[in-house]
Amino acid sequence: VPREEALRRARAELGSLAAVRENSRQAWGTRFLDELRGDLRLAIRVLAKSPGFTAIAIGSLALGIGANTAIFTAAQHMLLDRLDVPHPEQLRLFGWTAPRNGVVESLWGQWDDLPGGGMVSTSFSFPVYRQLRRENRSLADVFAFKGFGRMVATVDGHAQPVGVEMVSGNYYAGLEVKPQLGRAIEESDDGAVGSGPVVTISDGFWARQFGRSPDVIGKTILVDAVPMTIVGVNPRGFTGAYSAQESPDIFLPFSMEPIVAPEELSDGKESLLQNRSIWWVLVMGRLKPGVPPAAANAALNVALQAAVRTTMTVPAGKAIPRLLLRDGSRGQNPYADSMVKPVAVLMGLAGFVLLLACANLANLLLARTGARQREMSVRLALGAGRARILRQMLTESLLVSLLGGAAGILIAWAGHNAIPRLFAHAWEQPPFAAHFNWPIFLFAAAISVLTGLMFGMAPAWQAARVQVSSGLKDSGQTVTHRRRGLGGRAIVVVQIALSLLLVVIAGLFVQTLMKLGRAPLGFEPHQRLLFSLQIPQSSDAPASLRLIQQIENRLSALPGVQSVTAMTVPLISGNVSTLTFVPEGEHYARDSRPRVEENTVGNGFFTTFGIPLIAGRSFNPEDTPASRKVAIINQSLARKFFSDRNPVGTTFTAGWNHPYLVQIVGVCADAKYNSLRDKPEPTVYLPLAQRAGGLTEPTFAIATSLAGESILPSVRDAVASVDRNVPVLDVRTQDEQIAASLQQPKIFAGMTTGFGVLALLLASIGIYGIMAYSVSRRTNEIGIRMALGAERGRVLRMVVGEAFWMVAIGIAAGLAAALTLGRLIGSMLYGLKPWDPATYALSGALLILVALAATWIPAHRAAGVDPMKALRHE
């Protein structure tokens, strides 16, 4: 045969073989898909034939997956969301660390203490920021920003509170953000003082106040009585650089700070832009492509050292801060520190609930597998492979888990804002809103698939291992029931242990809430109406104090008002003010001066809150700015500093940079100030009339015999009669203020109680299922026992005893787990230890009662077996 012909034939044969192989591959793929469709149809028919089983399985999984998805939704938004800017991963937030007694003495912003006496913060002085920006060679840009809380914005004659953030002229360029309307704040707006009377507004503020009208550009509004022109509207979703959760309403350049919000010091007002000692501004930069973060950190640390030495006097022995470049993709992320542990605990507890639901599913599937043994034997006898049986059972468990996951997503979606609402106070909107997105759907889908695979594998494996010969025998089920029941009993033990763990945790948090609610306050909270005012920060101190005094006088004259007071910090608000306190005759180094808690209050403070005076006098109209400075101290302070003498009439030195002498004129009883958890700390009360600086957001308290709703219109009218441009904010009662401080305990008590009830329900279902299955499998055995003379009571005790041992082992394991977990939540409890004996004893007793109730029906069914019918059962 010629060579060319042989090659042609070989190629033809190879082509034929390839075609056969491709056709075979396609046929196998088609056959596999057909088999999967058949498995799915069969799974649907099987589940439809057992609606009770299907409803219990899907419902328990839906609750577990829904709880986890809802908590993950809130956790993702609070802790994981990134700023809505281009390439947020390139952003770096500037921070620093230094010893506690370092060169930085005056700090306005967030800081954390470190072990060993160190501290870490993200606040810088404005002169230091300017020099860092000038010396920067490592980052693409360096910009600054600072939230200024609430100010008063007057739009078309209507005054209202707005959130304000001040930014540098390169803020928008550094974030690479362009407004959706108008222009951004630019370098030219942030030059000389007052050079940029312009603002950009958030998308939400634009929608609320201007109905998204494009005519908003160029409109003039008043910000703390200063005319400002709107030049741009931020894009939807942009929240600024501070956090990804909520956006300020208004952004304005730093050049307006000396006009809109100068810092009030004891010797007059001063611009923070020139102040070298107060560290307050936040600094952020964007990495250059190809520059390692470590190299940028090292270069900027050198620049920080030089900037501190240039802008400040560094005494000998004072440490200069060391720069830290932190991930800035989430901004300052204010929830990171306070919510990580609570969210982790809730996620863990929700995970236990899901584990319980999964264990329940596995137990139900194991019971169904035992009941379907004959079916599997017939399928194997007809030629089905064990792999096919395994795949069919996994298809059924995956279908159940996916249906449960879909129902769980619906539950989570329906309640996705329930957790944010738990963080809202009675007088304000939730601080953030959780949104569903693809990561949340992927999370729910992932745990659904994992649930189906992990907890469906054991029942599927058991079904695939059925022996054809024993499965087709009439007595096959009876012969092997004990061996197959062990897996179900082990799962029930796990369910009981997890249930006890959740019930114990719920009991600890419920008791914490109850004890906090009964904690002694030291003052009268009932029938006290609270509200705040927003006074323009541009007002000088005498004007703001006169305004407060005039409003106090108007309110005191209202019918039903018993007494009125203003104060700088409301009681039980989670906030506290402090000052240095050096008693007369004692001397401390500047860095070691003792600090005590302080509140500046009106003359009627002690009367309004019913705090008794132990010695001396209260404040009176004779305490004026021109008179000698006076103070009232509480008993805790008197015991700490004046244990051997009467403090009334003595003096102390207060103040940090500008010390001043104060005379003690009275001693009052201890009253809680900061929180319900803490004991009353040493506290100094100063008269509002002698306050050196102004007060832009005072809180008023009114003791009244009337309901808050009925007196509120009169209160608003009284304030408006003094100044219509000062809005009344945050109206609530003192009881509501206290309730707001209990938010976290309420959240944990409510959610853990729900988890505990769900755990008890799932555990009872598991116990009932395994015992009912055990009784049905042992019907002929029980009949033989009764035919041989066993009494009903003995059979009853036999079944209950079998359940009791499972419960006992589960309770022992649950107690050990609760003791371990209790150590992690010890700091979140109040008034009791994590190993509180009463809680553990009551939780164990509750589990035993639930187990007995779940066992009672199967036990009575076993005791009522007719021996003759039982012997013919199989």
HUCOR-V745500 format. One line per field, one symbol per residue. phi: phi as a letter, one per 40 degrees, with the letter a starting at -180 (. if undefined). psi: psi as a letter, one per 20 degrees, with the letter a starting at -180 (. if undefined). A space follows every 10 residues. Layout:
# HUCOR-V745500
phi->???
psi->???
This chain:
# HUCOR-V745500
phi->.dcccccccc cccccccccc cccccccccc cccccccccc cccccccccb ccdccccccc cccccccccc ccccccccbb cbccbcfccc cbccaabacc bcccbbbbic abcbdggcab abbbccccdd cdccccbbbc abbbaacbgb bbbbbfgbca cbcbbcbccb dccccfbbcc agbccbdccb ccdgcbcbab bccccdcccb fgcccccgcc bbbfgbcbbc babcccgcbg ccaccabccb bbccccdccc acccbcbhca cccbccccca ccbbabcccg ccdccccccc ccccdccccc cbcbccgccc dbcbcbdbcb gcfccdccbc cdcccccccc cccccccccc cccccccccc cbccdccccc cchccccccd cccccccccc cccccccccc ccccbcbccd ccccccbacd cabcbcacdc cccccccccc cccccbcccc cccccccccc cccccdcccb cccccccccc cccccccccc dccccccccc cdcccccbcc cgacccfbcb abbbcdcccc cdcccccccc cdcccccccg ccababacbc cfbgbabbac abccgbbbcd cbccbbcaac bcccccccbg ccccagbcca cccbdccccb abbccccccc bbcbacccgc babbgbcbca cbbcbabbcc acbcaccccd cdbbbbcccb ccccbcbcbb bbcacccdcc ccdccccccc ccaccbccbf cacccccccc ccdcdcdccc cccccccccc cccccccccc cccccccbdc ccccdccchc cccccccccc cccccccccc cccccccccc cdccbdccca gaccbdcccc cccccccccc cccccccdcc ccccccdccc ccdb
psi->pqghgghggg gggghggggg gghgghgggg hghghghggg gggggghhim hggggggggg hggghggghg hhgggghhhi qrqmrplhii qppprqqrqh kahohopnap qpqqqjjrqq rjqqqghggg hgghipihqh qprqrppkcq rppooliopq qqpppqqrhj ghhhilppqi pbrrprhhil drpjimlqqq qrhghggghj kkpiihpiqp rpoljppqpp iqpqqpipja igrjgqqqhp pqqhiighgh mqporhkaqq phhipihpoh qqpqrpqqpi oqhhgggggh hghgghgghh iqpoqpipqp qpqpoqpjhj bhmhigghig gggggghghh hhghhggghg gggghgghgh hjghghgghg hjjpqhhggg hghhgghhgg hhghgghhhg ghghkhjggh hhiqrhjrrq irpqqpaghg ghgghghggh ggggiigghg hghijppggh hiqhjhhhhj hghhihghhh hhggggghgg ghhggghghg hggghhhjpp hiroiqkopq rqqnppiiqr ghghhggggg hggghhiqpi pgqqqqqhpq qlijqqqrrq ooqqiqpqqh ijpqqrqqpp rrhjghghjk oqphqbrrqr iinrhirppr qpqrhghghg ilhjrpipir rqprqfhnqq ppppirprqp qqggrhhqqp rpqppqphhj pgrroimqpq ppoqirqhhh ighhgghggh hgoijoqprl prrhghgghh ijgghggggg ghggggghgg ghghgggggh hgggghhkgh ghggghhjjp rghggghggh hghghggggg gghhgghhhg hhhhjhiirp jrqikohggg ghgghghggg ggghigghgh hghjpohghh hjg.
